[in-house]
Amino acid sequence: MTEGTPLLDITGAVATLTLRRPSQRNSLTDDDLNTLLAHFEAINHNAAVRVTVLRADTTAQKQGVFSAGYNVGGFDNDPMAPLFFEKIPEALERLRPVTICALNGSVYGGATDLVLACDFTVAQRGYTWRMPAAALGLHYYPSGLRRYVSRFGLQASKRAFLLGQPMPYEDLEPLGIFEALVNEDSFEAEVQSLVDAISQMAPLALAQTKKSLNEIAAGLYSEPLLKERSRQSVHSQDFAEGRAAFNERRQPKFTGQ
């Protein structure tokens, strides 16, 4: 694969985003971040997309790095770069389709927040996670801290930020941040299994339920809003189709309406 800004491929209901700077450990430049934002917008406007998979090209790497986070050269150009970086995981978390991170290498710095912003993560054994922000003198941005505490829990978040040491994926598995932690030989099959399962769900209910769960996790619980989404789903064509398919013992054909 040619190196450059992240690549977007849409095939049917599946959008695949691939980080592709393996020679630079897939560190993210400002161009990469702007490209990701543009890709997110394109995905949100494509109603056919139900699942988005975030990948990284790790070919020709000796150690296998999914992403080393923000390219440190960007800090020299703009000391406020971390505040811009925050927009990317925030947009990824709000993405309409369900998101899967195919984590086939170690992950560092801001890239760890991209992983946490995804709905599900399939990770490959033998790699490590590291958050060196405090070691660089950086207080992390607010939404990233929220995601860490929400997904890691408080004590594990302190371990990640205040010690800044590499954390093997095997040590993180009990935290529940991985949908699956598997060996290389079963990695792709595990990712595909998740894609297939999500693709069969009712897209309207899926997107609205994802939004509601994320809002609750962020402390933005609104009972009237959630009730309205529930009311809309009851009157949807997808709900009628789902009931009919259940009664007729067949696979439903959802349209997202």
Buried (B, 14 or more C-beta within 10 A) or exposed (E): EEEEBBBBEBEEBBBBBBBBBBEBBBBBBBEBBBBBBEBBEEBBEBEEBBBBBBBBBBEEBEEBBBBBBBBEEBBEEEEEBBEBBBBBBBBBBEBBBBBBBBBBBBBBBBBBBBBBBBBBBBBBBBBBBBBBBBEEEEEBBEBBBBBBBBBBBEEBBEBBBEEBEBBEBEEBBEEEBBBBBBEEEBBBEBBBBBBEEBBEBBBBBBBBBBBBEBBEBEEEEEEEEBEEBEEEBEEBEBBEBBEEBEEEEEEBEBEBE
